Amino acid sequence: METMTPTALLERLRWRYATKRFDTERKISADVWAALEQTLVLSPSSFGLQPWRFVVVHDPAVRERLVGASWGQRQIADASHLVVFAIKTGLGVADVDRYVQAVSETTGAPVDALAGMRKMIVGFLAQEGFDVDAWSARQLYIALGMFMESAAVLGVDTCPMEGIVPAQYDEILGLAAEGYRTYAACCAGYRHPEDKYGARKKVRYPAAEIVTHV
């Protein structure tokens, strides 16, 4: 399997930034987008539960409505692609059983042989005082980070956004009725050559200040 060199990886990560102005004329090719969608599918999650939904919004009219639910930020409509990141609310026993069934079908293990795993996951989610939605949101941000880094490796710009009104997103996309809640959005495409943020130097603390070796 071919891998990137450490130098190439760091060059890509230094190249990326939260793009504020996208080139409306440049679109992500079908093959590149298919790979980026798969990075979402392949994102890791605790226990493998995948407590999320990723809504890729193509409809220009819907994206214009979402601009209004994003404090007027135009990248929502101007970027080549838009992904809305939502969690499955109130994750519970039915969701665990669905996952156990998927494990059985994928690995060939009988469902009965997975009873111990099922009991452990159900017990974890049922802990007293445990905020399952907050936990699911933390899982969701793993997928967001993986999507952004994968995009950078492929030379695609992104802009992660929490500056949105999640309840309005849920209403526009019909997510609440299906048991999901929006937490973030991420635009993807190609930077406009006049985006002033593209030329700004990254401000990062020295590794010695934020990385500790024990």
Disulfide bonds with the S-S distance in Angstrom:
none
